[in-house]
Amino acid sequence: METSKLTVVQSNDLLEGAYSVTLDEMRLLNLALAQIDSRKPQPDTLYTLYPQDFQRIYGVNPTSSHRQLREAADSLMKKPVTIYKPDKQSGKIRKVQMSWFSRLEYVHNDDHSAVVLRFGQDVAPYLYELRESFTQLAFTNLAKLDSTFSMRLYSWLVKPRNLKGRKSSVPIEVVFDLGWMREKTGLAGKYEDYRDFRQKLLEPAIDRINLNTDISVIWEPIKNGRTVVAIKFIYVDEKLPEAVKPLRPRLPRRPKAAVGSHLEGEWARRCIEIFEDFRNSLTAYDVEEKVALPDLRKLAAWYKLVGNKTKHKEVMSVISSRTKRTAST
């Protein structure tokens, strides 16, 4: 299966549906969705998913890919997706639960083991013959993300880009309520403490999205009094020619040299030179805070090693400021 041209397309109602899935289940679902031609009616044919594709695309252990694919399909068959539809007559919101699949089978033999499935008739209108109010996601971006929350967050962020058909590099801003995000990912009642939510879900997801996808995101909390109630996200579309995100450079390995030796000093100076160029390129591109705190700590250590007290103090001040700001939110 050639993945570079695959897309995952679904209606925005389904994109913002509520469901709780594991990482393997989300990967299986995306792999199946990527086989759909959303412009056409639902076909009678079945979709076939192979363990070798699951292993190759997602880096799953070859010895367990058969089992993981089968177990993900079995459990996903029992998990509904919930969408919320306004009733045209009453104006009230209807809560509709649907099954992802109407048929599931597992074919097992030594050469051609596979999961075979068909999407359910209730969910089909949100996947087929889509003409408006839908979002298209590059499968390769989703495949590089390794948490369900990062996949869902990425899809919500991309939605306004699709809706507006934006052609400029002007940043896009969206705001998501914390309760809304928990509900949509099946986490209602969990991660109620904001710091827990931020540290375990939000920050890791943003790091993954910035590293692996076509958007570059920064965020800030929105408070009601002292309580954080929502998150504002601001991102730049990396697909546009005028928006090219600088990549973190490879740094030279530390030489096998004595601590404080001339050779170690030369290595530290080279690391400083490379990383300061990276910081400057990020500043010119967007904001320097894209430099991760662990990398800033390395930079401070290099300056300390070469005896540059002024630069060491400067970088440590940046680290201290960012650490305090993170802790306060």
N, C-alpha and C positions, 0 to 999 in steps of 0.2 A: 504494500500500500504506500503510494507516494503522498506524503503529508503536506508538502510545501504549499500546495494549492487548495487544500481542504479548508472549508469554512463551517462554522456552526451557526446556523440561522434559526431564530425562534421569535415568536411574537413577543412584544414587550410585556404583555400580561403574563406569559409563561416565564419570561426572563426574571420577572419580579415575583414569581410564585414562591410559596413557602414550602420547603421540604428539607428534611434532614438526611444526609447521606454521608457515607464514609469516603475516604480518598479513592479507594478502588472502585466504589460505585459511581463516583463522579467521573472518574476516568473512563469507565465502561460507557456511561451515558454519553459523554462527549464523543467517544469513538463511534458510537451508533449514530448520533446526531450528525456527525460529519459526513455520513454516507447519504444523507437526504438531499434531494434537489427540491428546495423549498418553493420553487416556481411551479412545480407540477402537482397534480392530485396525488393522494396517497396511493401507491401501487399495491398490487396484491402480493408482490414478491416479498420475501423475507430478507432481513439483513443478517449477514454472517460475520461474526467477530472471531478472529483466530488468536490463540495464545501467543504465537510467535510475534504477531503485530503488537500485542499488549506488552510483551517483554521488550521488544525493540524500541518502541516509541517512548515508553515510560521508564525504561531501565529496570524493570522488574526481574528478580532472580529467575533464570530459566527453569530451575527445578520446581518453582512454585507458581509459575505463571498460569498453568492450567487450573490449578486449584483456586487461585485468587480470582480469575475470570469467572469461573463457575459459581463460586460463593458470592461474588458481587452481583451476578445476575439473579441468583436465587433470592437474595435479600432485597434487591431493588424491586423485584416483582411484587413484593409485599408492602412496599412503601409508597404511599400516595403523594401526589403533588397538589397543593392547594392554591387556587387562584381566587381573586376577589373581583366580582363583576357587579357593576351598578345595575340595578333593576330599573328599566326605562319607565315602568308604570308607577312604582312606589318611590323610586329614588333611593331606596335602601341598597346596601351592599350585600350581595349574595356570596356566601362562602361555598366554593365548589371544589370537591375532592375528586381527583381522577387518578387512574392507574396509568403508569408509563407504558406498560406493554399489555397487549391482548393475547400474546402467545410467546412462549419461551420453551426452547428445547436445548438439550446439550448432547452433541454428537461426540462420541469418544472412540477413537482408535489411535493406533500408534502414529499414523501419518497425518491425519486430518481432523484432529480434535477442534471443536468450535462451539461457540454459543450462537444459536439462531433465534432471532426475535422479530416481532412485529409490533409497532407502536399502536396503542389503543385508539379506538375510534373517537373517544372523547377528547384525547389530547391532540389528535390529528389536525383539527382546525387551527391549532397554534403552531403547526410545523409545516403544513403544506399549503400551496396556493397563496402564499403571502404576498400582498400587494402594498401594504402600508403598515405603519406602527410595528416594525420589526427591527431587530439588531443583528448585525453580521459580525462574527468574531473569527479571527484567524486561528485555526486549530493549532498551529505551531506555537502560538503564544500561550494558549491554554495548556498545552502539553508540557510546557516548561515549568508550570506552577505546581507546587507540591503540597498544597493544602486546599481543602474545599472552600475555606473562607476567602483565600486569595483569588480563587477562580470566580466565586460569586461577586466579590468586590470589583474585580477587573471588568466583569460583564456589565455591572451597573454603571461604572465610570464611563465605559465606552458608549453606552446608550445615547447620551446627549450629543456626542460627536456624530453619530449616525443620524439622529433626528435633525440636526441643524445643517448637515451636509457641509460642514465647515471646511474652508479652503485656506485658512490663514493660520499662522502659528500663535495667534493670540490665545493665552491660556483659557481653558474651560473650567468653570467653577460649578461644583454641585455640593449640596448639603444632604446628608443622610442622618436621620434620627437614630440614636443608639438602639432604642427599643425596636424600631423597624428592622434594622440589620439583624438583631438577635432573632426576631420572629421569622424573617425570611430564610434564615439558615438553620432553623429548628433549634435555636439556643435560648428560647424564651425561658426566663427563670434562671439562666446560667450567666456567669461572668457579669453579675449585677454590679460588682465593685468596678468602677471605671479603670482603676490602675490594673486590675486583673485583665480586663478586656483589652486595654491598651498594650500591655506587655505580652500577653499570650496570643492575641488575635491580630490586632490592628498593626502594630509595628512590624511583626514578621511578615504580614501580608504585603505591606507597602514595600518592604525591602525586596521581596520576591518579585513584585510587579515592576519595580524600577530596574531591577537587574535583568529581567527576562522578557519584557514585553515591549510594545511599541509606544507606550506612554510613560511620561516621567512625572511623578506625583509628589507634591508636598501637601501637608495637612495641618489643620489647627483645630483645637476643641472649641465648641460653642457652649457657653454656660448660661444657666438660669440661676442667678445668684452665685452660689459657690458650687453648684452641681453641674457637671458636664452632661448635656442632654443630646448633643449632636456633634457631628464632625463635618467641617468644611474641607473639601478636597479641591485642589487646584492642580491641573495637569496640562502638559504640552504634548501635542500629537507628534510622535517621532517619525511618522511616515512622511511628513511633509519635507520637501527638499531644504527648506530654510530652517528646519529643526533637527539637528543632528547631535544626539547626546554623546558627549565624550565618554569613552570607556575607561574603566579603571585600568591603569597600566600594570604590566607584569614587573615585579621588582626583582632585582638580583638577589640570589641566595647569599646568606651570610657566609663568608669564607671561614674555613677552618683555621682560625687564627686566635692568638691569645687576646684576652680582654684588654682593651686599651692599646693594642698594637697599632702601628701605622696602617697595616692592611685592613684592620677593622674600621679605622677612621675613614679610609678611602671608600670603603663599602657604604658607610653611613652617609657620606657626602653625596655619593651617587644616588642613593635612595632619596635623599632630600631633594636633589635636583629634579629627579623624575616626578616625585610626588608634588612638589610645588608647581611644576608645569601643569599637572593634572588639576590642582586646586584653582589655578588661574583660568584654565579652560572652562571649568565648571562655573566659576564666577561670571565669565563672559557669556556663557550659555544661559544660565538661569540664576541659581543661588548656590553658594558654597556649602550650605548645609547638606547637600547631597553626599558630602564626604562623611562616611560612617565614623562614629566615635572611636571604635577600635583602631581605625586607620589614623585618626588624629593622635591617639595615644602613642602609636608607633612613631609618628613624626616627632612628637615631643621627646621621645626616647632617643631618636637619632640626633636631635639638636643637643640634648644633654651629653651624649656620647662624644660629640665633636667639640664640646665646650662653648657652644653659643648660648650663653645665658639669656640674652635678650629675646631671641627667637623661641627658646624653650619656654620662657615666661609668657610670651605672647600666645603660643599654642595652648598652653595650660589654662590660660584665661578663657580662651574660646571653649575649651572642654568644660571648664567649671560653669560657665554661663549656660551652655546647652544642657548640662546635667541638672542644674538647678531649675531651669525652665521646664524640663521634662518632668521632674519630680513634683513641681507645683501644679501640673495639670493631671 
